[in-house]
Amino acid sequence: DLTLRLTGFGDAGVDELVESGLIGRLRGLDLCRCDITDDGARRLAACPDVPKLEYLHLDNNLLSPVGIDALAAIGVT
């Protein structure tokens, strides 16, 4: 499990996290309040390891229905 609550983590942080391969070793990921936008949500949705997570928390980020729908399309609620 990994919890990051870092203002400014944002989409660049999501890119680094995805590229690191760490998500594939996690059970759950909490990125609440990290200033993630729809671009970051789409990047997470494109990562093949994200649907395998037991949970992904993205509350209080900068997501519109576009980012939310991208994640919903891979089964993230």
Backbone as a ProteinNet text record, in pm:
[ID]
protein_1_A
[PRIMARY]
DLTLRLTGFGDAGVDELVESGLIGRLRGLDLCRCDITDDGARRLAACPDVPKLEYLHLDNNLLSPVGIDALAAIGVT
[TERTIARY]
84.7	0	89.2	44.4	117.3	18	44.3	-35.1	56.5	20.8	91.8	-10.8	11.7	-75.8	12	57.6	155.4	98.9	68.1	27.7	141.4	109.9	212.2	266.1	226.6	267.6	220.8	95	35.6	60.9	40.5	53.2	197.4	293.4	434.2	467	412.1	431.7	368.4	250.1	184.1	272	325.7	413.8	532.1	595.6	711	671.4	556.3	509.1	480.8	413.8	383.6	512.3	602.3	727.5	817	803.9	887.7	853	731.3	687.2	638.3	638.2	599.3	452.5	366.7	223.2	197.5	273.9	257.7	291	356.9	392.6	301.5	200.7	112.7	-19.2	-78.1	-214.2	-312.4	-273.1	-360.5	-279.7	-344.9	-278.1	-372.2	-326.1	-403.2	-327.9	-384.4	-325.1	-420.4	-487.6	-578.9	-500.9	-562.6	-506.5	-367.3	-349.2	-218	-217.5	-324.2	-332.9	-324.9	-379.7	-381.7	-497.7	-471.3	-573.6	-619.4	-701.8	-749.3	-634.1	-528.3	-411.9	-350.9	-336.7	-284.6	-378	-507.4	-605.7	-599.2	-584.6	-572.9	-443	-337.5	-210.5	-225.4	-294.5	-322	-408.7	-509.6	-599.5	-525.1	-419.5	-342.4	-241.4	-218.2	-121.5	-186.1	-127.8	-189.8	-195.7	-119.4	-120.8	-232.2	-287	-388.9	-515.7	-569.8	-691	-670.1	-546	-516.1	-516.3	-513.9	-514.8	-646.1	-639.6	-761.9	-834.9	-759.3	-821.7	-730.3	-793	-724	-806.5	-750.2	-820.3	-763.6	-852	-812.3	-901.5	-954.4	-1042.1	-967.5	-1043.1	-991.5	-875.2	-885.3	-791.3	-864.4	-807.8	-862.1	-922.9	-1001.9	-1059.1	-1195.7	-1216.4	-1347.6	-1408.1	-1528.7	-1585.7	-1497.4	-1414.8	-1325.7	-1229	-1161.4	-1067.9	-1138	-1249.9	-1327.8	-1375.6	-1422.3	-1469.5	-1356.5	-1236.6	-1122	-1091.2	-1097.2	-1072.2	-1187.7	-1309.7	-1425.2	-1422	-1369	-1362.3	-1274	-1180.5	-1096.5	-1139.8	-1256.4	-1312.5	-1281	-1215.8	-1187.6	-1311.2	-1358.3	-1477.6	-1439.2
-118	0	124.3	226.9	352.8	467.2	557.6	678.6	798	883.8	1009.6	1121	1218.2	1335.7	1457.2	1476.4	1578.8	1682.8	1798.9	1905.9	1929.4	1937.9	1958.5	1829.7	1714.9	1586.6	1582.9	1609.7	1630.5	1523.6	1564.7	1473.1	1428	1514.9	1476.8	1365.1	1372.6	1267.7	1136.6	1146.2	1026.2	962.9	1044.1	991.5	916.9	975.4	911.1	781.9	784.2	665.7	551.9	583.1	481.3	427.7	516.5	475.1	393.9	413	340.4	192.3	156.6	17.6	-18.6	76.5	50.2	8.5	60.8	32	-118.1	-188.3	-333.2	-410.8	-347.4	-413.3	-371.6	-291.7	-239.5	-314.3	-312.2	-362.5	-247.8	-130.4	-13.8	113.8	217.4	344.4	458.7	547	663.1	789	859.8	983.9	1101.3	1104.8	1215.5	1346.3	1453.7	1589.1	1605.4	1552.7	1559.6	1648.9	1722.4	1812.4	1737.9	1619.4	1540.3	1587.2	1604.3	1648.5	1530.1	1560.1	1456.8	1389.5	1463.3	1402.7	1293.6	1320.5	1219.6	1100.7	1127.3	1019	931.3	993	914.7	833.2	889.5	816.9	695.4	713	599.7	496	541.7	449.8	368.3	424.2	354.5	256.1	262.7	174.5	37.2	-69.8	-202.3	-253.8	-194.7	-239.8	-177.2	-67.2	2.8	-79.9	-148.1	-229	-341.9	-380.4	-489	-442.2	-310.8	-258.2	-291.7	-319.5	-340.3	-208	-99.3	32.2	139.8	243.9	363.6	481.9	563.8	680.6	806.3	883.1	1007.1	1123.6	1117.5	1224.2	1356.8	1463.9	1600.5	1630.6	1582.8	1619.3	1709.7	1732.1	1826.6	1753.6	1649.9	1567.3	1617.4	1614.9	1643.9	1509.5	1510	1383.7	1311.9	1383	1320.9	1224.3	1269.8	1184.7	1073	1105.9	1005.8	896	934.7	835.9	747.5	805.6	725.7	615.3	648.9	548.8	449.9	498.4	408.4	306.2	345.2	256.3	133.8	144.5	28.4	-38	4.2	-59.6	6.1	123.7	195	274.5	254.9	328.4	445.1
0	0	0	-70.3	-73.4	-61.9	30.6	47.5	29.3	-64.3	-86.1	-80.8	-1.8	5.6	-12.9	-135.7	-164.6	-260.7	-211.1	-299.2	-396.8	-523.2	-623.4	-684.6	-632.9	-691.9	-836.6	-856.1	-986.9	-1091	-1215.2	-1328	-1348.4	-1319.9	-1332.4	-1233.4	-1113.9	-1015.1	-1059.2	-1118.9	-1171.6	-1278.7	-1369.4	-1474.3	-1413.9	-1314.8	-1250.9	-1181.1	-1114	-1043.8	-1142.2	-1251.8	-1353.1	-1414.7	-1452.4	-1516.3	-1423.2	-1293.2	-1197.9	-1188.7	-1228.4	-1216	-1077	-985.7	-847.3	-835.1	-919.4	-906.7	-913.9	-993.8	-1006.8	-880.5	-787.3	-661.3	-545.9	-576.8	-471.4	-466.9	-348	-329	-344.2	-294.4	-300.2	-311.8	-365.3	-388.2	-351.3	-266.2	-221.3	-262.9	-358.9	-409.6	-389.2	-277	-247.2	-230.7	-273.6	-255.5	-316.6	-436.9	-502.3	-626.4	-651.4	-767.4	-900.8	-905.9	-1029.1	-1116.3	-1246.2	-1340.7	-1426.3	-1525.3	-1617.2	-1690.7	-1720.6	-1787	-1700	-1572	-1480.6	-1467.1	-1464.4	-1455.3	-1579.7	-1697.2	-1820.5	-1820.6	-1764.8	-1755.9	-1664.2	-1552.2	-1463.5	-1533.7	-1606.1	-1676.1	-1782.3	-1839.1	-1942	-1883.5	-1754.1	-1688.8	-1665.8	-1719.4	-1704.5	-1561.3	-1471	-1332.2	-1249.1	-1292	-1212.3	-1192.9	-1294.3	-1270.2	-1170.5	-1146.6	-1052.6	-907	-885.2	-748.4	-678.5	-551.4	-473.6	-451.9	-442.9	-431.3	-488.3	-539.2	-586.6	-539.3	-452	-399.2	-464.2	-525.5	-591.4	-548.7	-427.9	-378.9	-372.5	-389.4	-375.2	-469.1	-592.3	-697.3	-796	-911	-1008.4	-1127.7	-1098.9	-1204.3	-1248	-1378.1	-1436	-1476.2	-1531.4	-1578.9	-1681.6	-1753.6	-1852.1	-1782.8	-1678.8	-1606.3	-1531.6	-1471.5	-1397.8	-1491.6	-1609.5	-1707.6	-1759.6	-1775.7	-1821.3	-1720.1	-1593.1	-1488.8	-1478	-1490.4	-1484.8	-1598.3	-1712.5	-1828.4	-1802.6	-1706.7	-1673.2	-1542.5	-1490	-1371.7	-1238.8	-1241.6	-1117.4	-1078.4	-956.7	-911.7	-823.9
[MASK]
+++++++++++++++++++++++++++++++++++++++++++++++++++++++++++++++++++++++++++++

